[in-house]
Amino acid sequence: TIFLPCLVEKSGHNIERLRDKMRELTKQIVGIYSASRSFPYIVEGLRSKNNRTRIECADVIGFLLENHVAEISGQLKSLQIVASLTAERDGEIRKAALNALATGYKILGEDIWRYVGKLTDAQRSMIDEKFKSKAREMDRRGEGKPGDARAAVRRTVRENGSDVAEQSGEVLRSIADPVLPRENYAHP
C-alpha cells in the first residue's frame, strides 16, 4: 500500500531510461504480487496529474489485459477510467488509452462494451474505429477474431471442468489423510 502507489506515480518520470526501468519493475511486481492486487493501484495512476504517468499506466493496463485477464476479470469495470482518457486533449494519452482498449477488445471481443461505461458519440466512434482496425490487423496476422481467445478458454473449462473437479477432489482426499502419523509426546 505504500510502495506500489509510489512506484506507479514515478513510472511517469521525465528521464526515459528511468521510465523504462519502472515499467519493467511494475511488470515484475505484477507477476510476483498478483495482477488482481496490483491492478487497483495502476488504475489509480490513471488519475495522476502527471500525463506521462497516465500514459504508462494505460500501457500497463494493456499489458495486464493481454497477459492476466483471468486474474483481473472481476475488476474490468475500471476500464471506464481508461475509456474516459479518450476525451483528453493530449494525443499521447488518447493513443495509450485506445491501445489499451484495443488490447482488451482483442481478448474480450464485443464484451468490452459492457465495461467501458457511458461515452460521448465522439469517444464511441473513435474507439469503434480503433476496434475495427484491430480486427483487421488480427485478421491479417491470422490471429482469429476478437474474443476468440476468451471463448477458447471458456470451452476448455466447460469440457475439462468435470476432470478438473475430479482431480481437485482427489487432491483434497489425499490432503485429508495425514501423511505422517501424529504421535503424542509427553514432557518428562
N, C-alpha and C positions, 0 to 999 in steps of 0.2 A: 504493500500500500504506500510505501514511501519511495522505493527505488523505481518502480515501473512508471509512475507519473512523471518523475524527473527525467527518466530516460526518453520517454515519449516526447516531452517538451524539448529536450535537447536534440532530438532527431532532426530538427529543422535548423541546425546550426549553420552559420554563414560559410564556414570552411567545408568545401565539398568532400574532401578526404575524410574529415571527421563525420560528416553526414553518412558516408558510405559505411564507416565502421559502426555507427549507431544502428544503421539498417540491418547489418549483419548480426549485431548483438541482439536486436529485437527479434529477429527470426530465430536465433538460437534459443532465446528465452521462451518463445512460443513453443518450441519443441520440448524444452525441459519442463517448464512450469505448467503448461497445458494451454491450449488455444482458448478454451472456454473461460478460463480465469483471467487471461491477459486481454481478451477482446474488449471488455468494457473500458479499460484504460486507454486502449488505442482509439476507441470511438470517442472518448473524452478529448483526445488530442485533436479531433476534427473541429472542436470548439475553440481552439487556441487562437490567440491574437496573431501569432506568427504564421504567415502564409506558407512558408516552407515546411513548418511542422504539419500543417493541414495536408499539404501535398504528400509528404512522406507517410502520414497516417492513412491516407486514401490508398496509397500504393501497398502498404502492409495489409490493409483490409482486402485488397485484391488478391494478395498472396494467401491470406487465410481462407478466402473463398475457394481458391483453386486447390489448396492442399489440405485444409482442415474443415471443410464444410460440414462434415458429420458432427464434429465437436461443437461447432457454434450454431448449429441449426436452430436451437431454441432462442437465439438472440438475433435472428435475422431482421427483426423489426427495426433494429438500429440502422438498417440500410436507408431509412428515411432521412437520416442526417447526411449520408453520402449523397443521396439524390438532391437534397436541398443545396448542396455545394454547386450544382449545375447552374444555379442562378447567380453565382458570384461574378464579379466584373473581371477578376484576374483569370486570364485564359489558361494558365498552368493549373490552377485549382480545378477549373471546369474539366480540363483534359484528364487530370488524375481521377476525378470523380467518375467521369464517363468510362474510363478504362476499368476502374474497379467494378462498376455496374455491368460492363460488358463481360468481365470475367464471371460475375455472378450469373449473367444470362447464359453463358456457355455451360455452366454447371447446372443451374436450376431450370433453365428454359423459360417458358412463359409464366411459370410460378413466381418469378421475381417481381412481377407487377403487384402481387399481394403485399410485398414488403416495402415498396418504395413510398407508399402513402399518397397523399394528395399532391398533385403537381399542377403547375400552370400549363396552358396549352403549349407554350414555347418550350418549356422543360420537357414535356412529354414527347414532343416531336423531335427534339434534339436527342433524347435518349433512344427513341424508336429508330432514328437514323443510325445511331451507333450500333444498336442491336442488329439491324439489317446488314450493316457492313460486317459485323462479327459473324453472322450466319453465313454470309458469302465467303468470308475468309475460311471458316471451318469447312465449308463445302469444297472449296478449292484445295485445302490440305487433306481432305478425306477423313476428317475427324468425326463425321456423323452430323447429326442435327443438335441444336442446343437442347440441353436437358437429357440427352441420351445417357450420359454417364450416371446421372441420378436414377434414371429408370432402370438401368442395368443393376445398380446396387439394390434397388427395391426387389427386382426379380430374383436376385441371388438370395436375398434374405427370405423371400417367400418360398423359394424352392428348398433352401437348406435350413429353414427355420426349425423344422422338427429335428433334424440331425443335430443342430447346434444345441437344442434343448436337451436332447438325449445325452450328448457329451457333457453338458454342464451338470446334468443330473448325476452322471457317473462321477464327475469330479466332486460334487457335493457329498455323495455317498462315501467316497474314499477319504475325504477330509473328516467326515463324521466319525469314522473308525480311527481310534488312536493308533498312531504309528508305533510308538514306544509304550510299553506297559507302564502305567503310573504306579510308583511304589511309595508307600508312606515311610518316611524316616522319622524316628523318634529322637529327640535330643537326649543325650546321656545325662 
